[in-house]
Amino acid sequence: MAALAWLLIPLVAAIAAGLWGSWANRTRRIRSDGPELDGYARFREAMERTTSGT
């Protein structure tokens, strides 16, 4: 019986990980990369504007 318990632990962990992964990824289909890419473009523009002191 103890061996069965040790085999069930990874199975339950895998099922829990699958459920958590699908729950965590639920909003990624709706949201695009637009805000992140806009922020990166602003960052690059700011870095290009700065002058080096050396």
Phi, psi and omega in degrees: 000324180294324178295323178295322178296319180293332177281331181283334181300310178294327179295313178295322178295320179293319178295317179296320179295321177296317178294317179295319179297318179290325178290319181291334184266005187294329182267350183288335178289328184277317186276135179263183180270007184306305181299322180292319180291325176296317178296322179293321178296319177296321178297315180296319178298319180294322180290326179288331180286332183289145178256146180276142182277351183257000000 
